[in-house]
Amino acid sequence: MPTSGEVMSATSESGRSPDSGRCVPHLVGEEVTSGYSKVPVIKDVTVQIGFGEVVLVMGPNGAGKSTFVKTVTGKLPLMGGRLLLSGEDISSSREEARAARGIGYVPQTGDVFPTLTVLENMEMGGYRMRAKAVRRRIDEIFEIFPTLAVLRRRHARTLSGGERKMLGIARALVASPTLLILDEPTANLSPLIASSVLHQVVKTLAGTGSAVLLIEQRVHLGLEVATWGYVLTDGRLRLSSSADELRKMDDLSNLFLNAPEEAS
């Protein structure tokens, strides 16, 4: 099996972009530099995500994953580079404008309203939409996630961890985002429930044609549903490769992540 160093050499010495052969990108980040108080945390990060792809961004704590996500959503301004959404430059767009253009975000925590029912949570996801359109969209999502249809009258605080995460994702889907960003969707879930969320929810989203950006510490689990992966360390992009190639790398966790894969 190839090591990470061998894959890095192959992608850098070929003279071609390591992203060649992929579908037409929906989101493109070109040499993205961003951080806090004029101090860069990530530097010259270039990524792309196409429709129907699940792109996994990996790295140890402090690698810059959260900074990258906040830059894509508009919570943090660009210090350098640019962001394109279906060819349109959104680099200077505000967070609300990016959401209106199709960028959805499901945070690691605070992704549901505990005191509201499942149905009420989903209705909140369509606050920009007409009531009739919201009802129609919720019916469509219930067809994708029938478990939530059964639970529609339950309050979110009474749901299991996996059900709450499913609801957080469903709420974000009401607005029909063209790009959905999932920040650590398996955090605090048991390995079994984490696998269910990724395989039954995230993989389903890609199957419907959505572009999915996944931030996940359970790397081997994330690679089971991903199509492409990027590794960040110290704020820089160190590796870009297909999920198939990354799954073959025995030393990926040891070299880049320094974390056990299946912690409960």
C-alpha positions in Angstrom: 0.0 0.0 0.0 1.3 3.5 -0.8 2.3 5.8 2.1 1.2 9.4 2.4 4.6 10.5 1.2 4.3 8.4 -2.0 0.9 9.8 -2.7 2.0 13.4 -2.1 4.9 12.8 -4.5 2.7 11.4 -7.1 0.3 14.3 -7.0 3.0 16.9 -7.0 5.4 15.5 -9.6 2.8 14.6 -12.3 2.6 18.1 -13.6 -1.3 17.9 -13.4 -3.7 19.1 -10.8 -4.5 16.3 -8.3 -8.1 17.3 -8.8 -8.1 16.3 -12.5 -10.7 13.8 -13.7 -13.3 15.0 -11.1 -16.7 16.4 -11.9 -17.2 20.1 -12.7 -16.7 21.9 -9.4 -19.5 23.8 -7.7 -17.4 25.4 -4.9 -13.8 26.4 -5.6 -11.5 27.9 -3.1 -8.3 29.3 -4.7 -5.3 29.9 -2.5 -7.6 30.8 0.4 -5.9 32.6 3.3 -7.8 33.5 6.4 -7.5 33.9 10.2 -8.2 36.2 13.1 -7.1 39.8 13.9 -5.0 39.9 10.6 -3.1 36.8 11.7 -3.5 34.0 9.1 -4.5 30.6 10.4 -4.8 28.9 6.9 -2.6 29.9 4.0 -3.0 29.3 0.3 -5.6 26.5 0.6 -7.0 25.3 -2.7 -10.0 23.0 -2.8 -13.0 22.1 -5.0 -16.3 20.4 -4.4 -18.7 19.2 -7.1 -22.3 18.1 -7.2 -22.8 14.6 -6.0 -19.4 14.6 -4.2 -18.7 14.2 -0.5 -15.4 16.0 0.2 -13.7 15.2 3.5 -11.4 17.7 5.1 -9.1 16.1 7.7 -6.4 17.2 10.0 -5.4 17.4 13.7 -6.8 19.8 16.2 -5.5 23.3 15.3 -4.9 22.4 11.6 -7.3 25.1 10.4 -10.4 23.1 9.6 -12.8 25.3 11.5 -11.2 28.4 10.1 -11.6 27.1 6.6 -15.3 26.4 7.2 -15.9 29.8 8.7 -14.3 31.4 5.7 -16.5 29.5 3.3 -19.7 30.4 5.2 -18.6 34.1 5.5 -18.1 34.2 9.3 -14.5 35.1 8.6 -13.3 37.4 5.8 -10.7 36.4 3.2 -7.2 37.7 3.7 -6.1 36.3 0.3 -7.3 34.1 -2.5 -10.9 33.9 -3.6 -14.1 31.7 -3.4 -16.2 30.8 -6.4 -19.7 29.3 -6.2 -20.8 27.9 -9.6 -18.3 30.3 -11.2 -19.5 33.4 -9.3 -17.1 35.2 -7.1 -18.5 35.3 -3.5 -15.3 36.3 -1.8 -16.7 39.6 -0.5 -20.3 38.4 0.0 -21.7 38.5 3.6 -22.7 35.4 5.4 -26.4 35.9 4.9 -25.9 36.4 1.2 -23.9 33.2 0.9 -26.7 31.3 2.6 -29.2 32.8 0.2 -27.0 31.7 -2.7 -27.1 28.1 -1.5 -24.5 27.5 1.2 -26.0 25.5 4.1 -24.2 24.8 7.3 -24.8 22.3 10.1 -22.6 23.1 13.1 -21.2 20.5 15.5 -23.4 21.8 18.3 -26.5 24.0 18.5 -27.9 22.5 15.3 -31.5 22.1 16.6 -33.9 24.0 18.9 -34.5 21.6 21.8 -37.8 23.0 22.9 -39.4 22.8 19.4 -40.8 19.7 17.8 -39.2 18.1 14.8 -41.7 19.7 12.5 -41.2 23.1 14.1 -37.5 22.8 13.7 -37.8 22.0 10.1 -40.2 25.0 9.6 -37.5 27.2 11.1 -35.2 26.0 8.3 -37.4 27.6 5.8 -37.9 31.0 7.4 -37.0 32.8 4.1 -39.5 30.8 2.1 -43.3 31.0 1.6 -45.3 28.8 3.9 -46.6 26.6 1.0 -43.1 26.1 -0.3 -41.9 25.1 3.2 -44.6 22.5 3.6 -43.8 21.0 0.2 -40.1 20.9 0.9 -40.6 19.3 4.3 -42.7 16.6 2.7 -39.9 15.9 0.3 -37.4 15.7 3.1 -39.6 13.3 5.0 -39.5 11.0 2.0 -35.7 11.0 2.2 -35.7 10.6 6.0 -38.8 8.7 6.9 -37.7 8.3 10.5 -38.2 12.0 11.0 -41.7 11.8 9.6 -42.6 9.3 12.3 -41.1 11.7 15.0 -42.5 14.9 13.6 -44.5 15.7 16.8 -41.7 14.8 19.2 -39.7 17.6 20.8 -36.1 17.7 19.8 -34.8 17.4 23.3 -36.4 14.0 23.6 -34.5 12.6 20.5 -31.5 10.4 20.5 -28.1 11.8 19.5 -28.4 10.3 16.0 -32.0 11.5 15.6 -31.0 15.0 16.6 -28.1 15.1 14.1 -30.5 13.8 11.4 -32.9 16.6 12.3 -30.1 19.2 12.2 -29.2 18.2 8.7 -32.9 18.0 7.6 -33.5 21.5 8.9 -30.6 22.8 6.8 -32.0 21.0 3.8 -35.3 22.8 3.9 -33.8 25.8 2.2 -32.5 23.5 -0.6 -28.8 24.4 -0.3 -26.6 23.5 -3.2 -23.6 23.1 -0.9 -24.1 21.6 2.6 -21.2 21.9 5.1 -21.3 19.3 8.0 -19.0 20.1 10.9 -18.1 17.0 12.9 -21.6 15.3 12.5 -20.5 12.3 14.5 -19.1 14.1 17.5 -20.3 12.6 20.8 -22.0 9.7 19.0 -21.3 6.0 19.5 -19.4 4.3 16.7 -22.5 2.5 15.6 -24.7 5.6 15.5 -21.9 7.6 13.9 -21.6 5.0 11.1 -25.4 5.2 10.6 -25.4 9.0 10.3 -22.6 9.0 7.7 -23.9 6.1 5.7 -27.6 6.6 5.9 -27.7 10.4 5.9 -24.5 11.9 4.4 -24.3 9.3 1.6 -28.0 9.8 0.8 -27.4 13.5 0.4 -24.7 12.9 -2.2 -27.0 10.5 -4.0 -29.5 13.3 -4.4 -26.9 15.4 -6.2 -25.9 17.7 -3.3 -22.4 18.9 -2.9 -21.2 18.0 0.6 -18.2 19.3 2.5 -17.6 17.1 5.5 -15.3 17.9 8.5 -14.8 14.6 10.4 -12.3 13.4 13.0 -13.3 9.7 12.5 -11.2 9.6 9.4 -11.6 6.0 8.3 -15.3 6.3 8.9 -15.5 9.5 6.9 -13.5 8.0 4.0 -16.1 5.2 3.7 -18.6 7.8 2.4 -16.2 10.4 0.9 -15.3 10.6 -2.8 -12.3 13.0 -2.3 -10.2 14.1 0.7 -7.9 17.0 1.7 -5.5 16.9 4.6 -4.7 20.2 6.4 -1.8 20.5 8.9 -0.5 23.8 10.4 -3.0 25.7 8.2 -1.7 24.4 4.9 -3.0 21.9 2.4 -0.6 18.9 2.6 -2.5 16.2 0.7 -5.3 16.1 -1.9 -6.4 12.7 -3.2 -9.3 10.4 -4.0 -10.9 8.7 -1.1 -10.0 5.3 -2.7 -6.3 6.2 -2.5 -6.5 7.6 1.0 -8.2 4.4 2.2 -5.1 2.5 1.1 -2.7 4.6 3.2 -1.8 2.7 6.4 0.0 5.7 7.9 -2.6 8.4 7.3 -3.8 8.6 11.0 -0.3 8.4 12.5 1.3 11.0 10.2 -1.5 13.6 10.0 -4.1 13.0 12.7 -2.5 11.6 15.8 -5.9 10.4 17.1 -7.7 7.0 17.5 -10.3 6.3 14.9 -13.1 4.7 16.7 -13.2 6.4 20.1 -16.7 6.0 21.5 
